[in-house]
Amino acid sequence: MDVGSIALGGMTSGLTQSMCWMLLTMFLYIKYAVDDYAAKNVPSGALMSSYDFIIVGGGSAGSVLANRLSEIEDWNVLLLEAGGDGSEIYDIPVLAANLQLTQIDWKYKTEPNKNFCRAMEGGQCNWPRGKVIGGTSMLNYMLYVRGNKKDYDTWEQLGNTGWSYDDVLQYFKKSEDNQNPLHAETPYHSTGGYLTVQEAPWHTPLVTAFIKAGLEMGYENRDINGKRHTGFMVAQGTIRHGRRCSTAKAFLRPIRTRKNLHVVMGAHVTKILIDPSSKVAYGVEFVRDGERLCVRAKKEVIVSAGSINSPQLLMLSGIGPKEQLLKHGIPVIQDLKVGHNLQDHVGVGGVAFLVNEEIALVESRIYNIQDMLGYAIFGDGPLTLLGGIEGVAFINSKFVNGSDDFPDIELLLAAGGACSDGGRNMWKVHGLTNKFYDAVFGEISNKDVWSVIPMLLRPKSKGFIALRSSNPFDYPLIYPNYFDQPEDMATLIEALKFVFKMSKTSAFRRYGSKMNPKPFPACKNISMYTDPYWECMIREYSMTIYHPTGTCKMGPNWDPEAVVDPRLRVYGVARLRVIDGSIMPNIVSGNTNAPIIMIAEKGSDMIKEEWLKNEV
Ligand SMILES: Cc1cc2nc3c(=O)[nH]c(=O)nc-3n(C[C@H](O)[C@H](O)[C@H](O)COP(=O)(O)OP(=O)(O)OC[C@H]3O[C@@H](n4cnc5c(N)ncnc54)[C@H](O)[C@@H]3O)c2cc1C
């Protein structure tokens, strides 16, 4: 599906809206037509036979690596990306959800499981991932969240030397250009990095109500990426002048003219070439425009294809669980627990509260000439909202000790809900059946609502990724195993109870907040607002918060599950690293983009340390 038509579909109904759409598109076209979005796409004929480093995947991590490694002028770097170039249309923050199910999304689905995503088509949850330069940072919701200090200290305690919070803070700061002076002047933030971080320049009154509700419930309004983690905050995002700041824009666009970096798009890597006797990686094989090509790596191959594709590529190349590789007829080079340890943040959707004033984001209202021009010319207005998310909070359920500052629940405030686009697209993006949408949201379509998506920060349930076949173009099998561990469900129920209570604070009562009275069809025989009812809602409208991690786990050599060592080198295979979200031993207590950028910053430095030392 074409991005323009689906992303901007809501703008195209009616003559005026069509004109608005045309004006906006023309403006963005004239402003940027002369430039490539992120990089010049090198034609196959101009490729060299070998490069010092080959990076597979130009996503959140891969774009950072391409930049940092090509800082060394004597090194030649090749970045291979399966998707194409970006576009200014993808950069309109409020449209984030509309980028899903388009050609820049891999459009993964989980295998059906009766414990979750029951209201979804085929009982499968949609798992979007970016297939474009910038990867998932190009279709994410742009929230800038780092997680908890204890996450990284735990990584170190697990035997990953060099990954404590004190070690990694410098790498968060290295990439950051925080535009909020109140944050920037603290020891936790910095300015001048490639990645712009700021609040959306425009807000609805709902975010003020959210912060006030937090105060009423005993939580402070604070920088949740600073000294303490627990609290409520107006979200900061990876945006610049009100537009998305993907890693492609941040890290690749400024270095377009570097001669020692070749960026190749539309290149699907099908295999890492490894000498089976010496177990040394020496290149990659990829398919581009139907042609099979091979390139050699003089120093290293770095796999940054994300938490689904990195394990798939390793397994296709002979690195993975022995029984699984043999089942698919793949010769085993190294028997490792690739694809295991899958962790994701699961939440619950559809928790919508009606308000009695026109203060929320309703699609048909925000697509007007004034707001579009405000966006195009000044980078302001409702189109700058981070996928509609305005507030972030970290709270403690009864299962954790509040004084530890290690919250177990994150809340995301959306100034709208699944019904805010009048049933045009959001239900498809969430994978819901048409029947479910009509039953629950039909009567409140286009009404003013706010929602909170609560998410579980440290799930105990773990899943895995497995090969479907040895064909690199077949999608792998995804088993998230949400709620396998009962504690996960118990915590999420507490989160829903908190949100319900929050809707009754005076801050939200001021707008007459009232939960959507329509029960979920499968839950209608259960008393509303009881624990069994909340559980039923969670199992029906389970939602990934899109953070799969851990499938190429980093760990010390005594960890039987480890795939890479603390320097991100694949165990048993020389000159091969994995650097992306898949290396997280435990998922961080927050959104994953900033931590993955940090991982790539640190990974780049480790590579430089090792190779530059050898070259002296
Ligand atoms: C809808 C959505 C909303 C999100 N919102 C947020 C948010 O608000 N804040 C936040 O912090 N995080 C968010 N995330 C998560 C975050 O964006 C991701 O965790 C992060 O971008 C993943 O980075 P990565 O480098 O591991 O993988 P990716 O960024 O996915 O990069 C992998 C790249 O490799 C390419 N690739 C894969 N296989 C191959 C192959 N075989 N050959 C060549 N190239 C290949 C892919 O096309 C892709 O470009 C969101 C994610 C989604 C999907």
Ligand as a Chemical Component Dictionary entry (heavy atoms), coordinates in Angstrom:
data_LIG
# 
_chem_comp.id                   LIG 
_chem_comp.type                 NON-POLYMER 
_chem_comp.pdbx_formal_charge   0 
_chem_comp.three_letter_code    LIG 
# 
loop_
_chem_comp_atom.comp_id 
_chem_comp_atom.atom_id 
_chem_comp_atom.alt_atom_id 
_chem_comp_atom.type_symbol 
_chem_comp_atom.charge 
_chem_comp_atom.model_Cartn_x 
_chem_comp_atom.model_Cartn_y 
_chem_comp_atom.model_Cartn_z 
_chem_comp_atom.pdbx_ordinal 
LIG C1  C1  C 0 4.744  1.611  15.847 1  
LIG C2  C2  C 0 5.968  1.732  16.715 2  
LIG C3  C3  C 0 6.031  2.759  17.645 3  
LIG C4  C4  C 0 7.155  2.879  18.449 4  
LIG N1  N1  N 0 7.248  3.963  19.261 5  
LIG C5  C5  C 0 8.379  4.167  19.960 6  
LIG C6  C6  C 0 8.552  5.365  20.711 7  
LIG O1  O1  O 0 7.686  6.238  20.722 8  
LIG N2  N2  N 0 9.701  5.513  21.404 9  
LIG C7  C7  C 0 10.664 4.553  21.412 10 
LIG O2  O2  O 0 11.667 4.726  22.107 11 
LIG N3  N3  N 0 10.541 3.421  20.705 12 
LIG C8  C8  C 0 9.437  3.223  19.946 13 
LIG N4  N4  N 0 9.326  2.121  19.168 14 
LIG C9  C9  C 0 10.410 1.131  19.200 15 
LIG C10 C10 C 0 11.708 1.581  18.524 16 
LIG O3  O3  O 0 11.451 2.434  17.446 17 
LIG C11 C11 C 0 12.493 0.346  18.078 18 
LIG O4  O4  O 0 12.789 -0.432 19.221 19 
LIG C12 C12 C 0 13.811 0.670  17.393 20 
LIG O5  O5  O 0 13.628 1.578  16.333 21 
LIG C13 C13 C 0 14.454 -0.617 16.869 22 
LIG O6  O6  O 0 15.756 -0.346 16.431 23 
LIG P1  P1  P 0 16.685 -1.467 15.779 24 
LIG O7  O7  O 0 17.898 -0.791 15.306 25 
LIG O8  O8  O 0 16.832 -2.590 16.737 26 
LIG O9  O9  O 0 15.833 -2.037 14.557 27 
LIG P2  P2  P 0 15.199 -1.276 13.318 28 
LIG O10 O10 O 0 15.150 0.189  13.552 29 
LIG O11 O11 O 0 13.932 -1.978 13.029 30 
LIG O12 O12 O 0 16.237 -1.503 12.158 31 
LIG C14 C14 C 0 16.402 -2.688 11.448 32 
LIG C15 C15 C 0 16.647 -2.319 9.999  33 
LIG O13 O13 O 0 17.180 -3.445 9.331  34 
LIG C16 C16 C 0 16.540 -3.590 8.082  35 
LIG N5  N5  N 0 16.618 -4.998 7.725  36 
LIG C17 C17 C 0 16.022 -6.035 8.340  37 
LIG N6  N6  N 0 16.348 -7.195 7.766  38 
LIG C18 C18 C 0 17.192 -6.896 6.764  39 
LIG C19 C19 C 0 17.883 -7.672 5.812  40 
LIG N7  N7  N 0 17.776 -9.000 5.814  41 
LIG N8  N8  N 0 18.657 -7.041 4.896  42 
LIG C20 C20 C 0 18.778 -5.690 4.912  43 
LIG N9  N9  N 0 18.149 -4.904 5.800  44 
LIG C21 C21 C 0 17.371 -5.496 6.724  45 
LIG C22 C22 C 0 15.133 -3.105 8.343  46 
LIG O14 O14 O 0 14.461 -2.782 7.156  47 
LIG C23 C23 C 0 15.384 -1.919 9.258  48 
LIG O15 O15 O 0 15.614 -0.747 8.543  49 
LIG C24 C24 C 0 8.222  1.959  18.349 50 
LIG C25 C25 C 0 8.143  0.931  17.412 51 
LIG C26 C26 C 0 7.038  0.829  16.585 52 
LIG C27 C27 C 0 6.971  -0.278 15.571 53 
# 
loop_
_chem_comp_bond.comp_id 
_chem_comp_bond.atom_id_1 
_chem_comp_bond.atom_id_2 
_chem_comp_bond.value_order 
_chem_comp_bond.pdbx_ordinal 
LIG C1  C2  SING 1  
LIG C2  C3  SING 2  
LIG C2  C26 DOUB 3  
LIG C3  C4  DOUB 4  
LIG C4  N1  SING 5  
LIG C4  C24 SING 6  
LIG N1  C5  DOUB 7  
LIG C5  C6  SING 8  
LIG C5  C8  SING 9  
LIG C6  O1  DOUB 10 
LIG C6  N2  SING 11 
LIG N2  C7  SING 12 
LIG C7  O2  DOUB 13 
LIG C7  N3  SING 14 
LIG N3  C8  DOUB 15 
LIG C8  N4  SING 16 
LIG N4  C9  SING 17 
LIG N4  C24 SING 18 
LIG C9  C10 SING 19 
LIG C10 O3  SING 20 
LIG C10 C11 SING 21 
LIG C11 O4  SING 22 
LIG C11 C12 SING 23 
LIG C12 O5  SING 24 
LIG C12 C13 SING 25 
LIG C13 O6  SING 26 
LIG O6  P1  SING 27 
LIG P1  O7  DOUB 28 
LIG P1  O8  SING 29 
LIG P1  O9  SING 30 
LIG O9  P2  SING 31 
LIG P2  O10 DOUB 32 
LIG P2  O11 SING 33 
LIG P2  O12 SING 34 
LIG O12 C14 SING 35 
LIG C14 C15 SING 36 
LIG C15 O13 SING 37 
LIG C15 C23 SING 38 
LIG O13 C16 SING 39 
LIG C16 N5  SING 40 
LIG C16 C22 SING 41 
LIG N5  C17 SING 42 
LIG N5  C21 SING 43 
LIG C17 N6  DOUB 44 
LIG N6  C18 SING 45 
LIG C18 C19 SING 46 
LIG C18 C21 DOUB 47 
LIG C19 N7  SING 48 
LIG C19 N8  DOUB 49 
LIG N8  C20 SING 50 
LIG C20 N9  DOUB 51 
LIG N9  C21 SING 52 
LIG C22 O14 SING 53 
LIG C22 C23 SING 54 
LIG C23 O15 SING 55 
LIG C24 C25 DOUB 56 
LIG C25 C26 SING 57 
LIG C26 C27 SING 58 
# 
